[in-house]
Amino acid sequence: MKREDLVDCQHDLGMFIRNNWLYDETSPLVRALRLLGIEEYNENVLSALIIEVFWEHLQGEEFIQNEFLERLKQHTTTY
């Protein structure tokens, strides 16, 4: 799959991520975000970013937490 085609994953996979990882304040992902100081985020933006970062991982790219947080910050009005 090409990067520009990742938007096709946003409905099904993105919905799964939002429903199972982002809407539940007790989920490990939300708790980890809180520990990093992220109190508010747009669930649609974050689920799309998670899909993109996973795609990058599948391409052999290294995950760098600070870069992920910066990308999230760029697309979220409240950080």
N, CA, C and O of each residue as an XYZ file, in Angstrom:
316
protein
N       0.848     -1.176      0.000
C       0.000      0.000      0.000
C       0.892      1.237      0.000
O       1.905      1.290      0.696
N       0.502      2.207     -0.777
C       1.236      3.463     -0.818
C       0.767      4.370      0.316
O      -0.369      4.263      0.778
N       1.648      5.260      0.758
C       1.315      6.197      1.843
C       0.032      6.971      1.538
O      -0.812      7.155      2.416
N      -0.107      7.415      0.311
C      -1.291      8.212     -0.020
C      -2.593      7.410      0.027
O      -3.681      7.986      0.032
N      -2.479      6.083      0.061
C      -3.666      5.234      0.151
C      -4.065      4.911      1.589
O      -5.078      4.250      1.816
N      -3.282      5.370      2.556
C      -3.585      5.078      3.959
C      -4.924      5.657      4.392
O      -5.548      5.145      5.322
N      -5.369      6.709      3.736
C      -6.662      7.307      4.066
C      -7.781      6.273      3.936
O      -8.810      6.390      4.601
N      -7.591      5.272      3.093
C      -8.592      4.215      2.933
C      -8.740      3.364      4.190
O      -9.754      2.686      4.360
N      -7.753      3.391      5.062
C      -7.790      2.618      6.312
C      -8.494      3.378      7.428
O      -8.826      2.800      8.463
N      -8.719      4.647      7.223
C      -9.209      5.492      8.310
C     -10.601      5.101      8.784
O     -10.899      5.233      9.971
N     -11.453      4.627      7.898
C     -12.812      4.285      8.327
C     -12.817      3.047      9.221
O     -13.259      3.120     10.368
N     -12.335      1.917      8.717
C     -12.409      0.673      9.490
C     -11.332      0.590     10.568
O     -11.653      0.490     11.753
N     -10.076      0.629     10.179
C      -8.985      0.529     11.141
C      -8.958      1.739     12.061
O      -8.737      1.607     13.264
N      -9.182      2.907     11.498
C      -9.215      4.117     12.309
C     -10.324      4.069     13.349
O     -10.130      4.486     14.491
N     -11.488      3.560     12.951
C     -12.600      3.434     13.889
C     -12.253      2.436     15.001
O     -12.576      2.665     16.167
N     -11.602      1.338     14.638
C     -11.185      0.366     15.638
C     -10.243      1.019     16.654
O     -10.408      0.844     17.861
N      -9.266      1.764     16.165
C      -8.305      2.436     17.053
C      -9.027      3.424     17.958
O      -8.796      3.452     19.167
N      -9.893      4.224     17.376
C     -10.619      5.210     18.188
C     -11.488      4.528     19.239
O     -11.444      4.898     20.413
N     -12.275      3.537     18.829
C     -13.209      2.894     19.753
C     -12.516      2.088     20.842
O     -12.990      2.049     21.977
N     -11.394      1.440     20.510
C     -10.765      0.534     21.462
C      -9.582      1.136     22.212
O      -9.229      0.653     23.288
N      -8.970      2.170     21.670
C      -7.763      2.714     22.287
C      -7.878      4.161     22.731
O      -7.179      4.575     23.655
N      -8.749      4.945     22.090
C      -8.737      6.386     22.348
C      -9.935      6.907     23.131
O      -9.797      7.877     23.876
N     -11.095      6.297     22.985
C     -12.272      6.792     23.692
C     -12.319      6.336     25.144
O     -13.027      6.931     25.957
N     -11.579      5.296     25.474
C     -11.558      4.755     26.841
C     -10.408      5.392     27.616
O      -9.240      5.134     27.329
N     -10.742      6.214     28.586
C      -9.723      6.925     29.374
C      -8.819      5.975     30.164
O      -7.754      6.384     30.627
N      -9.225      4.723     30.322
C      -8.399      3.766     31.073
C      -7.517      2.910     30.163
O      -6.783      2.051     30.650
N      -7.581      3.134     28.846
C      -6.769      2.322     27.936
C      -5.288      2.618     28.149
O      -4.929      3.739     28.509
N      -4.430      1.630     27.933
C      -2.987      1.857     28.089
C      -2.455      2.992     27.216
O      -1.555      3.719     27.635
N      -2.997      3.150     26.016
C      -2.523      4.220     25.132
C      -2.875      5.591     25.699
O      -2.030      6.486     25.725
N      -4.102      5.760     26.148
C      -4.510      7.049     26.715
C      -3.711      7.339     27.984
O      -3.296      8.475     28.209
N      -3.497      6.333     28.800
C      -2.701      6.546     30.022
C      -1.276      6.938     29.672
O      -0.695      7.804     30.326
N      -0.701      6.310     28.642
C       0.662      6.659     28.219
C       0.709      8.090     27.690
O       1.656      8.823     27.977
N      -0.303      8.495     26.923
C      -0.347      9.869     26.421
C      -0.419     10.859     27.578
O       0.228     11.906     27.542
N      -1.198     10.534     28.598
C      -1.308     11.418     29.763
C       0.037     11.544     30.480
O       0.405     12.630     30.927
N       0.760     10.445     30.586
C       2.085     10.478     31.224
C       3.059     11.354     30.438
O       3.990     11.922     31.009
N       2.843     11.460     29.135
C       3.683     12.301     28.284
C       3.214     13.751     28.278
O       3.809     14.600     27.613
N       2.138     14.033     29.025
C       1.648     15.398     29.116
C       0.607     15.767     28.078
O       0.245     16.937     27.953
N       0.125     14.796     27.339
C      -0.884     15.064     26.319
C      -2.256     14.863     26.956
O      -2.677     13.737     27.220
N      -2.933     15.967     27.195
C      -4.236     15.910     27.853
C      -5.387     15.913     26.853
O      -6.424     15.296     27.098
N      -5.214     16.599     25.735
C      -6.267     16.677     24.727
C      -5.678     16.399     23.353
O      -4.533     16.748     23.064
N      -6.480     15.767     22.519
C      -6.073     15.447     21.153
C      -7.332     15.193     20.344
O      -8.398     14.928     20.900
N      -7.204     15.275     19.056
C      -8.289     14.939     18.144
C      -8.177     13.457     17.826
O      -7.164     13.018     17.282
N      -9.196     12.685     18.155
C      -9.148     11.240     17.969
C      -8.955     10.841     16.511
O      -8.264      9.865     16.221
N      -9.558     11.585     15.597
C      -9.396     11.277     14.171
C      -7.961     11.509     13.715
O      -7.395     10.705     12.974
N      -7.386     12.606     14.161
C      -5.998     12.913     13.812
C      -5.064     11.866     14.403
O      -4.176     11.365     13.714
N      -5.259     11.537     15.668
C      -4.369     10.588     16.324
C      -4.491      9.200     15.716
O      -3.475      8.530     15.528
N      -5.696      8.747     15.403
C      -5.831      7.419     14.794
C      -5.167      7.392     13.421
O      -4.538      6.395     13.066
N      -5.293      8.463     12.643
C      -4.624      8.528     11.337
C      -3.112      8.515     11.506
O      -2.401      7.877     10.729
N      -2.623      9.214     12.515
C      -1.183      9.243     12.768
C      -0.672      7.872     13.201
O       0.414      7.459     12.794
N      -1.440      7.171     14.015
C      -1.055      5.820     14.440
C      -0.968      4.901     13.229
O      -0.022      4.122     13.111
N      -1.937      4.983     12.334
C      -1.907      4.169     11.114
C      -0.680      4.508     10.286
O      -0.010      3.610      9.775
N      -0.380      5.788     10.148
C       0.779      6.213      9.354
C       2.089      5.738      9.984
O       2.981      5.268      9.278
N       2.206      5.855     11.293
C       3.434      5.426     11.979
C       3.605      3.911     11.879
O       4.723      3.420     11.724
N       2.502      3.172     11.966
C       2.603      1.720     11.806
C       3.021      1.360     10.382
O       3.820      0.447     10.176
N       2.479      2.078      9.404
C       2.878      1.859      8.016
C       4.379      2.113      7.863
O       5.081      1.349      7.201
N       4.860      3.188      8.477
C       6.295      3.492      8.422
C       7.111      2.369      9.060
O       8.173      2.006      8.554
N       6.623      1.828     10.156
C       7.300      0.695     10.809
C       7.393     -0.488      9.839
O       8.438     -1.130      9.740
N       6.307     -0.771      9.131
C       6.306     -1.865      8.160
C       7.268     -1.610      7.008
O       7.720     -2.546      6.348
N       7.581     -0.335      6.770
C       8.534      0.025      5.722
C       9.969     -0.015      6.239
O      10.906      0.256      5.489
N      10.144     -0.353      7.515
C      11.476     -0.451      8.094
C      11.968      0.820      8.756
O      13.130      0.899      9.155
N      11.099      1.819      8.880
C      11.500      3.071      9.512
C      11.449      2.927     11.032
O      10.585      2.241     11.578
N      12.368      3.571     11.684
C      12.454      3.532     13.145
C      11.436      4.478     13.764
O      11.231      5.588     13.273
N      10.796      4.031     14.852
C       9.870      4.889     15.585
C      10.678      5.765     16.527
O      11.470      5.271     17.329
N      10.472      7.059     16.421
C      11.139      8.008     17.302
C      10.038      8.792     18.013
O       9.322      9.586     17.401
N       9.923      8.551     19.313
C       8.826      9.104     20.097
C       8.713     10.617     19.981
O       7.609     11.136     19.814
N       9.815     11.328     20.064
C       9.767     12.791     19.994
C       9.213     13.274     18.654
O       8.487     14.267     18.603
N       9.549     12.580     17.583
C       9.033     12.957     16.269
C       7.530     12.692     16.194
O       6.781     13.489     15.629
N       7.096     11.572     16.765
C       5.675     11.256     16.804
C       4.907     12.344     17.554
O       3.868     12.813     17.089
N       5.423     12.740     18.711
C       4.761     13.765     19.513
C       4.732     15.103     18.790
O       3.751     15.841     18.885
N       5.788     15.416     18.077
C       5.823     16.666     17.316
C       4.798     16.632     16.182
O       4.122     17.627     15.922
N       4.688     15.499     15.518
C       3.697     15.368     14.447
C       2.286     15.497     15.006
O       1.424     16.125     14.391
N       2.053     14.905     16.170
C       0.749     15.023     16.813
C       0.480     16.481     17.177
O      -0.622     16.988     16.966
N       1.473     17.136     17.713
C       1.335     18.535     18.104
C       1.004     19.417     16.903
O       0.197     20.339     17.019
N       1.612     19.145     15.760
C       1.375     19.943     14.549
C      -0.068     19.849     14.059
O      -0.571     20.762     13.404
N      -0.727     18.735     14.383
C      -2.075     18.509     13.865
C      -3.156     18.620     14.933
O      -4.316     18.301     14.673
N      -2.793     19.062     16.114
C      -3.756     19.186     17.193
C      -3.761     20.621     17.675
O      -2.707     21.199     17.940
N      -4.926     21.185     17.787
C      -5.003     22.584     18.203
C      -4.694     22.764     19.675
O      -4.120     23.783     20.060
N      -5.063     21.792     20.515
C      -4.775     21.870     21.943
C      -3.826     20.745     22.277
O      -4.115     19.582     21.995
N      -2.700     21.075     22.873
C      -1.688     20.063     23.195
C      -1.279     20.211     24.627
O      -0.433     19.457     25.109
